[in-house]
Amino acid sequence: MSARTTRRRFAVAAGLSAALLLAGCTGNTPEEVEGEGNDDGGTTNEQPGSSNDETGETVTIGFSAPAADHGWMAAISNAAQEEAEKYDDIDFRPAEGTNDVSLQIAQMETFINDGVDAIVVLPFDGAAVTGVALEAMAAGIPVINVDREFSDPNAARVTVLGDNYGMGVSAGEYMCERLGDQPDAVIAEIAGIDNLPLTQERSQGFADALGECGLDVSNRVAADFTVQGGESATANLLQAAPEIDAIWNHDDDQGVGVMQAIENAGRDEFFVVGGAGSANVMRDIQSGESLVEATVVYPSTQAADGIRLARLLAQGKAMSDLVEVEVPRLVQLYAPVVTADNVDQYIDSAFES
């Protein structure tokens, strides 16, 4: 494994640790401390329980995300709503989901004018929303940037990310395990929206991991994270490539169209690895009868984590599992590969495409 991939894997592990810490910082049941108040005045090795879930001052959290036009995005917004409802001290202000960047900017401006205590935003276009996020930060409103990064890190107090590069690495490493002894293997890639940094990062991670075992991408097309786009792009791919050994599809929602195109073409000489980790793909993996052998998880809990962090920031709290008294600037979640061997561990929390 190259130094670059090794460094990235270290970063992924660090991101997982941060995610676990985040879960610990807001656990609903504080841990019981054994031996507290011992008569002999001694101390124990038990850590004190967190008080972060105790009801505090009510805080208003604005939330904006793209339209829930596919399963993963719907799961993002639903999880944020459900997380906010767990706390009596959150006044949750969700804006209508939109793929209109101008409207999303207007939503952010409304939050600023209303003087909310924090804003959680998954921008349709991170660069386009950066300016208004900077305005919110300048107004003293902490912004939690989810999934699609701003072009200026100062536009967010905290950024919560999936690991797009790590997704590509995980998919590539799986294919190396399956095809590493076949140097002439034909590998195809069906990307998402090509001008998004997240798509570029996924493709780069995939290429880097394949390079470790002497493989590369022979055919690549880009879709748009929709069923229709996935079907159209895959139809073009299959026409251009008469023989394929494996396909990595970046997104399980567009994967519905991908698999329809494969069925329409009557092709079955390859296996498929998905991306994001939808429940329908996991059921296909469980069945053992699908061309889909695996999927790489891209957590749909990012905005829910953003809500928790927004509450901590607005109430002046920190993450109790850390010595540091401030909430971190970055939380990056892990990108595990789900196969028939471990699918039962992930399917209950998967989203529906």
Secondary structure per residue as TSV (DSSP state, phi and psi in degrees):
chain	resnum	aa	ss	phi	psi
A	1	M	-	360.0	135.6
A	2	S	-	-71.0	164.2
A	3	A	H	-61.8	-37.0
A	4	R	H	-63.8	-48.8
A	5	T	H	-65.0	-37.7
A	6	T	H	-62.3	-44.2
A	7	R	H	-61.8	-40.5
A	8	R	H	-65.7	-41.1
A	9	R	H	-62.8	-36.2
A	10	F	H	-62.8	-40.4
A	11	A	H	-65.5	-38.0
A	12	V	H	-61.4	-45.4
A	13	A	H	-61.5	-39.5
A	14	A	H	-63.8	-38.3
A	15	G	H	-64.5	-38.7
A	16	L	H	-62.3	-42.2
A	17	S	H	-60.2	-41.4
A	18	A	H	-63.9	-39.0
A	19	A	H	-64.1	-40.5
A	20	L	H	-65.5	-38.3
A	21	L	H	-63.9	-39.2
A	22	L	H	-61.5	-42.1
A	23	A	H	-61.8	-39.9
A	24	G	H	-69.2	-30.7
A	25	C	H	-70.9	-21.6
A	26	T	T	-128.1	26.9
A	27	G	-	-58.1	141.2
A	28	N	S	-72.2	-17.7
A	29	T	S	-124.0	107.5
A	30	P	-	-58.5	142.2
A	31	E	-	-69.7	139.4
A	32	E	-	-77.4	134.9
A	33	V	-	-97.7	111.1
A	34	E	T	-76.2	142.3
A	35	G	T	79.2	11.7
A	36	E	T	-67.1	134.0
A	37	G	T	73.9	35.7
A	38	N	-	-59.4	142.0
A	39	D	T	-61.8	-30.5
A	40	D	T	-84.9	3.5
A	41	G	-	75.2	5.3
A	42	G	-	-74.6	167.2
A	43	T	-	-114.7	162.9
A	44	T	-	-116.7	173.1
A	45	N	S	-88.4	0.7
A	46	E	-	-71.8	140.3
A	47	Q	-	-85.6	144.4
A	48	P	-	-66.6	150.4
A	49	G	-	-72.2	156.9
A	50	S	-	-83.8	142.7
A	51	S	-	-102.1	10.5
A	52	N	T	-62.3	-26.7
A	53	D	T	-87.4	-6.1
A	54	E	S	-66.3	139.1
A	55	T	-	-60.8	129.7
A	56	G	-	-122.3	-156.6
A	57	E	S	-63.7	136.1
A	58	T	-	-66.0	132.0
A	59	V	E	-122.7	145.0
A	60	T	E	-100.7	123.2
A	61	I	E	-118.8	118.8
A	62	G	E	-85.2	145.3
A	63	F	E	-136.8	130.1
A	64	S	E	-137.0	137.0
A	65	A	-	-150.9	164.0
A	66	P	-	-62.2	168.4
A	67	A	-	-60.9	143.7
A	68	A	-	-81.1	65.5
A	69	D	-	-94.0	4.3
A	70	H	S	-154.0	170.6
A	71	G	H	-59.9	-43.5
A	72	W	H	-64.2	-44.0
A	73	M	H	-68.3	-36.8
A	74	A	H	-61.9	-41.2
A	75	A	H	-64.4	-37.6
A	76	I	H	-56.8	-53.2
A	77	S	H	-69.0	-39.7
A	78	N	H	-63.4	-41.0
A	79	A	H	-66.8	-37.0
A	80	A	H	-63.2	-45.1
A	81	Q	H	-61.6	-46.9
A	82	E	H	-63.5	-37.3
A	83	E	H	-66.8	-43.2
A	84	A	H	-62.4	-35.6
A	85	E	H	-69.9	-14.0
A	86	K	T	-73.9	-15.9
A	87	Y	-	-116.8	125.3
A	88	D	T	-69.8	-17.0
A	89	D	T	-101.7	17.4
A	90	I	E	-111.3	123.8
A	91	D	E	-97.5	101.3
A	92	F	E	-90.3	125.7
A	93	R	E	-119.6	82.7
A	94	P	E	-80.8	135.5
A	95	A	-	-89.4	158.2
A	96	E	-	-65.7	132.7
A	97	G	-	-59.2	136.7
A	98	T	-	-148.4	145.1
A	99	N	S	-102.2	11.1
A	100	D	-	-95.6	109.1
A	101	V	H	-60.1	-38.9
A	102	S	H	-61.4	-39.5
A	103	L	H	-68.9	-39.4
A	104	Q	H	-64.2	-39.0
A	105	I	H	-62.1	-41.7
A	106	A	H	-62.9	-37.3
A	107	Q	H	-62.0	-43.2
A	108	M	H	-63.3	-40.8
A	109	E	H	-62.7	-37.4
A	110	T	H	-63.8	-43.0
A	111	F	H	-58.9	-42.7
A	112	I	H	-63.2	-46.8
A	113	N	H	-64.0	-31.8
A	114	D	H	-78.7	-11.3
A	115	G	T	69.2	39.8
A	116	V	-	-62.2	163.4
A	117	D	S	-85.0	-23.8
A	118	A	E	-162.9	156.7
A	119	I	E	-128.5	130.4
A	120	V	E	-110.1	123.1
A	121	V	E	-137.4	129.7
A	122	L	-	-103.6	101.2
A	123	P	-	-73.2	143.5
A	124	F	S	-64.5	-38.1
A	125	D	S	-137.5	109.4
A	126	G	H	-58.5	-42.7
A	127	A	H	-64.9	-41.0
A	128	A	H	-68.3	-28.6
A	129	V	H	-92.8	-4.7
A	130	T	H	-59.2	-42.5
A	131	G	H	-59.9	-47.6
A	132	V	H	-71.9	-29.0
A	133	A	H	-66.4	-38.8
A	134	L	H	-61.8	-37.7
A	135	E	H	-62.3	-41.9
A	136	A	H	-64.0	-44.6
A	137	M	H	-62.1	-40.6
A	138	A	H	-64.5	-27.1
A	139	A	T	-84.0	3.2
A	140	G	T	84.0	16.2
A	141	I	-	-103.3	112.9
A	142	P	-	-66.1	134.4
A	143	V	E	-109.2	131.2
A	144	I	E	-107.6	111.2
A	145	N	E	-90.3	122.7
A	146	V	E	-111.9	129.4
A	147	D	S	72.8	-60.3
A	148	R	S	-104.9	111.6
A	149	E	-	-72.7	146.8
A	150	F	-	-68.7	161.1
A	151	S	S	-81.1	-11.9
A	152	D	S	-126.8	118.4
A	153	P	G	-62.3	-20.6
A	154	N	G	-73.4	-7.4
A	155	A	G	-79.2	-7.0
A	156	A	-	-134.3	141.0
A	157	R	S	-77.8	-37.4
A	158	V	E	-137.8	141.7
A	159	T	E	-119.0	126.8
A	160	V	E	-111.8	119.5
A	161	L	E	-128.1	148.2
A	162	G	-	-78.6	175.6
A	163	D	-	-108.3	90.1
A	164	N	H	-67.6	-46.1
A	165	Y	H	-60.6	-42.7
A	166	G	H	-62.9	-33.1
A	167	M	H	-58.3	-47.9
A	168	G	H	-62.6	-41.8
A	169	V	H	-61.1	-46.1
A	170	S	H	-61.2	-43.7
A	171	A	H	-64.3	-42.8
A	172	G	H	-65.8	-40.6
A	173	E	H	-65.3	-36.9
A	174	Y	H	-62.4	-43.5
A	175	M	H	-68.0	-33.2
A	176	C	H	-62.7	-39.6
A	177	E	H	-63.2	-37.1
A	178	R	H	-83.9	-33.7
A	179	L	H	-126.2	7.8
A	180	G	T	-60.7	-20.9
A	181	D	T	-93.3	10.5
A	182	Q	-	-123.9	83.7
A	183	P	T	-61.9	-18.9
A	184	D	T	-98.8	12.6
A	185	A	-	-59.3	138.7
A	186	V	-	-96.9	112.9
A	187	I	E	-112.1	130.2
A	188	A	E	-112.7	154.0
A	189	E	E	-133.7	129.9
A	190	I	E	-113.8	102.8
A	191	A	E	-84.7	177.6
A	192	G	S	-94.2	-134.9
A	193	I	-	-76.7	115.7
A	194	D	T	-68.9	-25.6
A	195	N	T	-86.4	0.1
A	196	L	S	-85.8	135.5
A	197	P	H	-55.3	-34.8
A	198	L	H	-63.3	-37.5
A	199	T	H	-66.9	-42.9
A	200	Q	H	-62.5	-39.3
A	201	E	H	-66.5	-41.4
A	202	R	H	-61.0	-45.0
A	203	S	H	-65.2	-38.1
A	204	Q	H	-66.6	-43.7
A	205	G	H	-62.0	-39.3
A	206	F	H	-63.0	-48.0
A	207	A	H	-63.4	-41.6
A	208	D	H	-63.7	-42.9
A	209	A	H	-67.7	-42.4
A	210	L	H	-60.7	-37.8
A	211	G	H	-61.1	-25.6
A	212	E	T	-66.5	-24.4
A	213	C	T	-116.1	17.7
A	214	G	T	80.4	15.4
A	215	L	-	-104.2	164.6
A	216	D	-	-151.8	172.7
A	217	V	E	-84.2	121.8
A	218	S	E	-88.3	-35.5
A	219	N	E	-139.2	131.3
A	220	R	E	-136.9	134.2
A	221	V	E	-131.6	160.3
A	222	A	E	-118.8	136.6
A	223	A	-	-109.0	-144.8
A	224	D	-	-147.2	24.8
A	225	F	S	67.7	17.7
A	226	T	S	-117.9	161.5
A	227	V	H	-61.8	-46.2
A	228	Q	H	-63.5	-43.7
A	229	G	H	-64.4	-39.1
A	230	G	H	-63.9	-40.5
A	231	E	H	-67.7	-43.8
A	232	S	H	-65.7	-47.5
A	233	A	H	-63.4	-38.8
A	234	T	H	-69.8	-37.6
A	235	A	H	-59.3	-41.5
A	236	N	H	-65.7	-41.0
A	237	L	H	-61.4	-47.1
A	238	L	H	-65.8	-32.2
A	239	Q	H	-68.8	-35.3
A	240	A	H	-81.0	-21.4
A	241	A	-	-124.1	99.1
A	242	P	S	-69.9	-22.0
A	243	E	-	-134.0	130.2
A	244	I	-	-137.8	142.1
A	245	D	S	-100.2	-30.0
A	246	A	E	-159.3	148.9
A	247	I	E	-127.1	132.4
A	248	W	E	-107.1	120.8
A	249	N	E	-103.9	123.7
A	250	H	S	-64.2	-24.0
A	251	D	-	-143.9	125.4
A	252	D	H	-69.4	-25.9
A	253	D	H	-66.6	-50.1
A	254	Q	H	-67.9	-17.4
A	255	G	H	-63.1	-24.3
A	256	V	H	-60.1	-43.5
A	257	G	H	-71.9	-35.4
A	258	V	H	-57.8	-48.9
A	259	M	H	-69.2	-30.1
A	260	Q	H	-66.6	-40.9
A	261	A	H	-65.2	-38.8
A	262	I	H	-64.5	-42.5
A	263	E	H	-64.0	-42.6
A	264	N	H	-61.6	-34.1
A	265	A	H	-83.4	-9.7
A	266	G	T	66.0	31.3
A	267	R	-	-98.9	139.9
A	268	D	-	-152.8	20.5
A	269	E	S	-86.3	1.8
A	270	F	S	-128.9	170.5
A	271	F	E	-113.0	161.4
A	272	V	E	-122.7	139.4
A	273	V	E	-115.2	128.3
A	274	G	E	-93.2	-174.8
A	275	G	E	-146.6	138.5
A	276	A	E	105.7	-41.6
A	277	G	-	93.6	54.6
A	278	S	B	-79.3	157.2
A	279	A	H	-66.6	-37.4
A	280	N	H	-66.7	-36.1
A	281	V	H	-68.3	-39.9
A	282	M	H	-63.9	-35.6
A	283	R	H	-66.1	-37.1
A	284	D	H	-62.0	-42.0
A	285	I	H	-62.5	-43.2
A	286	Q	H	-59.8	-37.4
A	287	S	H	-65.7	-29.4
A	288	G	T	71.1	8.0
A	289	E	-	-113.6	5.1
A	290	S	S	-104.3	157.7
A	291	L	S	-69.1	-18.4
A	292	V	E	-79.1	116.0
A	293	E	E	-97.4	-25.1
A	294	A	E	-158.5	163.0
A	295	T	E	-143.8	151.2
A	296	V	E	-104.2	122.6
A	297	V	E	-71.4	134.0
A	298	Y	-	-125.1	102.1
A	299	P	-	-57.7	134.7
A	300	S	T	-92.9	15.8
A	301	T	T	-99.3	5.5
A	302	Q	H	-61.4	-43.1
A	303	A	H	-70.9	-32.9
A	304	A	H	-63.2	-42.1
A	305	D	H	-62.4	-36.3
A	306	G	H	-61.8	-38.4
A	307	I	H	-63.8	-44.1
A	308	R	H	-60.2	-44.6
A	309	L	H	-67.1	-39.0
A	310	A	H	-60.3	-41.5
A	311	R	H	-63.1	-45.0
A	312	L	H	-60.2	-44.9
A	313	L	H	-63.9	-46.5
A	314	A	H	-66.5	-28.4
A	315	Q	T	-94.4	4.3
A	316	G	T	70.4	29.1
A	317	K	-	-101.5	171.2
A	318	A	-	-126.2	-176.6
A	319	M	-	-89.4	116.0
A	320	S	T	-65.4	-22.3
A	321	D	T	-81.7	-4.1
A	322	L	S	-104.8	148.7
A	323	V	S	-71.5	-36.3
A	324	E	S	-56.7	138.3
A	325	V	S	-92.8	5.3
A	326	E	S	-121.7	152.4
A	327	V	-	-66.9	136.9
A	328	P	-	-61.4	162.5
A	329	R	S	-80.2	-26.6
A	330	L	E	-138.5	132.9
A	331	V	E	-126.2	119.7
A	332	Q	E	-119.3	128.6
A	333	L	-	-92.6	160.8
A	334	Y	-	-85.0	158.6
A	335	A	-	-123.6	75.8
A	336	P	-	-77.2	155.9
A	337	V	E	-92.3	129.6
A	338	V	E	-103.6	124.2
A	339	T	-	-128.0	-177.4
A	340	A	T	-60.7	-24.8
A	341	D	T	-73.8	-27.0
A	342	N	T	-130.9	8.9
A	343	V	G	-58.9	-32.5
A	344	D	G	-62.6	-22.7
A	345	Q	G	-75.7	-21.0
A	346	Y	T	-115.3	-22.5
A	347	I	G	-66.6	-31.2
A	348	D	G	-67.1	-24.5
A	349	S	G	-103.7	7.7
A	350	A	-	-78.3	155.7
A	351	F	B	-93.4	159.2
A	352	E	-	-94.4	128.1
A	353	S	-	-76.5	360.0
